[in-house]
Amino acid sequence: MSTIPSTQPLQAGKVALVTGGSRGIGAAIVRRLSRDGAAVAFTYAGNEAAAQALAGEIEASGGRVLAIRADSADAEALGAAVALAARTFGRIDILVNNAGVFLGGSVDQMPLADFDRTLAINVRAVFVATQAAVPHMGEGGRVITIGSTNAERMPWPGFAAYAMSKSAISGLTRGLARDLGPRGITVNNVQPGPVDTEMNPAGGPNAEAMHALMALARHGRGEEIAGMVAYLASPEAAFVTGASLSIDGGFSA
């Protein structure tokens, strides 16, 4: 007997929250999850124009969206954003911890304040948002964090704090997967390589050096990272948890 494929969007009826979702990889994830049928809330720290433009784009395409101003370094604000998203849409099925920061500097020059902010946004915020979202999640929930291939390979000086923060995400992911597995919630870490964004443009001054280290000598696209996230958020990935999955053009190969 043949089965007729469903035409219902993959995430129809689901609710997603994406931190740092107003631009770059985050915006690509917001667009993809919305296209897949989810209602999507996203946070942004400062660029209100970009956030409202993205929200308007989603609404114009028939999607449900909520833009929330919240600095991920502020635990109280981030927790309030999670609560607002859950209150607005009824629950949270998918949490994407995308907000991140790169503050470079060698160990003898980096201000301690930059080190602390790196930890606050790249590591602590993942724990804070996950802790706040779990009470609003049921079985089948998904927690997905955007890490970095620099957790596996760091070929340049000045990236120690950033690489450390992204390595910490790998361990946190494994631990959270153990904590939340009994509830039927999966937790995974996506590790992009160089991706064409405002912060790291494909035509930027460092692009050639990056490409020389890769098996595929090009920047990735935000849509490609969003595709990996969409897979992890899907029913097909129900048996994937505690994993760190690189999507880096062979940067770490």
C-alpha positions as CSV (number, residue, x, y, z in Angstrom):
1,M,0.0,0.0,0.0
2,S,1.4,3.4,-1.0
3,T,1.2,6.4,1.4
4,I,0.3,9.8,0.0
5,P,2.8,12.4,1.3
6,S,1.3,15.1,3.5
7,T,1.2,18.6,2.1
8,Q,1.1,20.1,5.5
9,P,4.1,22.3,6.3
10,L,6.7,20.4,8.4
11,Q,6.4,22.6,11.5
12,A,2.7,23.5,11.2
13,G,1.3,24.3,14.6
14,K,4.7,24.5,16.2
15,V,6.2,27.5,18.1
16,A,9.8,28.5,17.8
17,L,12.0,31.0,19.6
18,V,15.2,32.2,18.0
19,T,17.6,34.3,20.0
20,G,19.5,36.9,18.0
21,G,17.2,36.4,15.1
22,S,17.1,39.8,13.4
23,R,20.0,39.4,11.0
24,G,22.6,37.0,9.5
25,I,22.2,33.3,10.4
26,G,19.5,34.0,12.9
27,A,17.3,35.8,10.3
28,A,17.8,32.9,7.9
29,I,16.6,30.5,10.6
30,V,13.6,32.7,11.4
31,R,12.6,32.7,7.7
32,R,13.1,28.9,7.3
33,L,11.1,27.9,10.4
34,S,8.3,30.3,9.4
35,R,8.3,28.9,5.9
36,D,8.0,25.4,7.4
37,G,4.9,26.5,9.2
38,A,6.0,27.5,12.7
39,A,5.0,30.6,14.6
40,V,8.3,32.3,15.3
41,A,9.4,34.7,18.1
42,F,12.9,36.1,17.9
43,T,15.0,38.4,20.1
44,Y,17.2,41.2,19.0
45,A,19.6,43.4,21.0
46,G,19.7,46.8,19.3
47,N,18.9,47.0,15.6
48,E,15.1,47.6,15.8
49,A,14.8,48.6,12.1
50,A,16.2,45.2,11.0
51,A,14.0,43.4,13.5
52,Q,10.8,45.2,12.4
53,A,11.7,44.7,8.7
54,L,12.1,41.0,9.2
55,A,8.9,40.8,11.2
56,G,7.0,42.6,8.5
57,E,8.4,40.3,5.9
58,I,7.2,37.2,7.8
59,E,3.8,38.8,8.4
60,A,3.5,39.7,4.7
61,S,4.0,36.1,3.7
62,G,1.3,35.0,6.1
63,G,3.4,33.9,9.0
64,R,3.0,34.5,12.7
65,V,5.9,36.4,14.3
66,L,6.9,38.3,17.4
67,A,10.0,40.4,17.6
68,I,11.3,40.9,21.2
69,R,14.0,43.4,22.2
70,A,16.3,41.6,24.7
71,D,20.1,41.6,25.2
72,S,21.1,38.0,25.7
73,A,23.8,39.2,28.2
74,D,21.0,40.3,30.5
75,A,19.6,37.1,32.1
76,E,16.5,38.8,33.4
77,A,15.6,40.3,30.0
78,L,16.3,37.0,28.3
79,G,14.1,35.0,30.7
80,A,11.3,37.6,30.3
81,A,11.6,37.2,26.5
82,V,11.2,33.5,26.7
83,A,8.1,34.0,29.0
84,L,6.6,36.5,26.6
85,A,7.0,34.2,23.6
86,A,5.4,31.3,25.5
87,R,2.6,33.5,26.7
88,T,1.9,34.9,23.2
89,F,1.9,31.6,21.3
90,G,0.9,29.2,24.1
91,R,4.1,27.2,24.4
92,I,7.6,26.7,23.0
93,D,8.4,23.7,20.8
94,I,11.7,24.7,19.3
95,L,14.4,26.9,21.0
96,V,17.3,28.1,18.8
97,N,20.1,29.6,20.8
98,N,21.6,31.7,18.0
99,A,22.7,34.9,19.7
100,G,26.5,35.2,19.9
101,V,29.3,37.6,19.9
102,F,32.9,37.7,18.8
103,L,35.3,39.9,20.7
104,G,38.8,39.2,19.7
105,G,42.1,39.9,21.3
106,S,45.2,38.1,22.4
107,V,45.5,37.0,26.0
108,D,47.8,39.9,26.9
109,Q,45.5,42.5,25.4
110,M,41.9,41.4,25.8
111,P,40.0,43.4,28.5
112,L,38.4,41.2,31.1
113,A,35.1,42.9,30.4
114,D,35.2,41.5,26.8
115,F,36.0,38.0,28.1
116,D,33.1,38.2,30.5
117,R,30.7,39.4,27.8
118,T,31.8,36.6,25.6
119,L,30.9,34.1,28.3
120,A,27.6,35.9,29.1
121,I,26.3,35.8,25.6
122,N,27.9,32.7,24.1
123,V,27.6,30.3,27.0
124,R,25.5,31.6,30.0
125,A,22.7,32.8,27.8
126,V,22.3,29.3,26.3
127,F,21.8,27.9,29.8
128,V,19.5,30.8,30.8
129,A,17.2,30.5,27.7
130,T,17.1,26.7,27.9
131,Q,16.3,26.7,31.6
132,A,13.5,29.3,31.0
133,A,12.1,27.5,27.9
134,V,11.9,23.9,29.2
135,P,8.8,24.5,31.5
136,H,7.0,25.5,28.3
137,M,8.1,22.5,26.3
138,G,6.6,19.1,26.0
139,E,7.7,15.8,24.7
140,G,9.3,16.2,21.2
141,G,10.7,19.6,22.1
142,R,13.9,20.7,20.5
143,V,16.8,22.8,21.8
144,I,19.4,23.8,19.1
145,T,22.4,26.0,19.7
146,I,24.5,27.7,17.1
147,G,28.1,27.0,18.0
148,S,31.1,27.3,15.8
149,T,33.6,25.1,13.9
150,N,36.2,27.1,15.9
151,A,35.4,24.8,18.8
152,E,37.2,22.1,16.8
153,R,39.9,24.1,15.0
154,M,41.4,27.5,15.7
155,P,44.2,28.4,13.3
156,W,44.7,32.0,14.2
157,P,45.7,34.0,17.2
158,G,43.3,36.3,19.0
159,F,40.4,33.9,19.2
160,A,41.1,32.1,22.4
161,A,38.1,33.4,24.4
162,Y,35.7,32.8,21.4
163,A,37.0,29.3,20.8
164,M,36.7,28.5,24.5
165,S,33.1,29.7,24.6
166,K,32.1,27.6,21.6
167,S,33.9,24.5,23.0
168,A,31.9,25.0,26.2
169,I,28.7,24.8,24.1
170,S,29.7,21.3,23.0
171,G,29.9,20.0,26.6
172,L,26.8,21.9,27.7
173,T,24.9,20.3,24.8
174,R,25.9,16.8,25.9
175,G,25.0,17.5,29.5
176,L,21.6,19.1,28.6
177,A,20.8,16.2,26.4
178,R,21.2,13.9,29.4
179,D,19.1,16.1,31.6
180,L,16.3,16.5,29.1
181,G,16.3,13.1,27.4
182,P,13.8,11.6,29.9
183,R,11.4,14.4,29.0
184,G,11.6,13.5,25.3
185,I,13.5,16.8,24.5
186,T,16.5,16.7,22.2
187,V,19.5,19.0,22.5
188,N,22.0,19.6,19.7
189,N,24.8,21.9,18.6
190,V,25.2,23.2,15.1
191,Q,28.8,24.3,14.3
192,P,29.0,26.6,11.2
193,G,32.2,27.5,9.5
194,P,32.6,30.8,7.6
195,V,29.2,32.1,6.6
196,D,28.5,35.1,4.5
197,T,27.1,37.7,6.9
198,E,27.6,41.4,7.7
199,M,30.2,40.3,10.3
200,N,32.1,37.9,8.0
201,P,31.3,38.8,4.3
202,A,32.3,36.4,1.6
203,G,34.2,39.3,-0.1
204,G,35.9,40.5,3.1
205,P,39.6,40.9,3.7
206,N,40.0,37.6,5.5
207,A,37.9,35.5,3.1
208,E,40.8,34.2,1.1
209,A,42.7,33.0,4.1
210,M,39.6,31.2,5.4
211,H,39.0,29.5,2.0
212,A,42.6,28.3,1.9
213,L,41.8,26.1,5.0
214,M,38.6,24.6,3.6
215,A,37.8,21.6,1.4
216,L,35.1,23.8,-0.2
217,A,36.7,27.1,-0.9
218,R,33.8,29.4,-0.3
219,H,31.7,30.9,2.5
220,G,28.5,29.1,3.5
221,R,25.1,30.7,3.2
222,G,22.7,31.5,6.0
223,E,20.1,29.3,4.3
224,E,22.4,26.3,4.5
225,I,22.8,26.7,8.2
226,A,19.1,27.1,8.6
227,G,18.6,23.9,6.6
228,M,20.6,22.0,9.3
229,V,18.5,23.6,12.0
230,A,15.3,22.7,10.2
231,Y,16.4,19.1,10.1
232,L,17.2,19.0,13.8
233,A,13.8,20.6,14.5
234,S,12.0,18.0,12.4
235,P,10.5,14.6,13.3
236,E,13.2,13.0,11.3
237,A,15.8,14.0,13.8
238,A,14.0,12.6,16.8
239,F,16.9,10.2,17.6
240,V,19.6,12.8,17.3
241,T,20.6,14.4,20.6
242,G,23.8,15.4,22.4
243,A,25.4,15.9,19.0
244,S,27.7,18.6,17.7
245,L,27.2,18.8,13.9
246,S,29.7,20.7,11.8
247,I,28.5,22.5,8.6
248,D,31.8,24.2,7.7
249,G,32.8,23.3,4.1
250,G,35.5,21.1,5.4
251,F,37.2,23.7,7.6
252,S,37.7,21.2,10.4
253,A,38.3,18.2,8.1
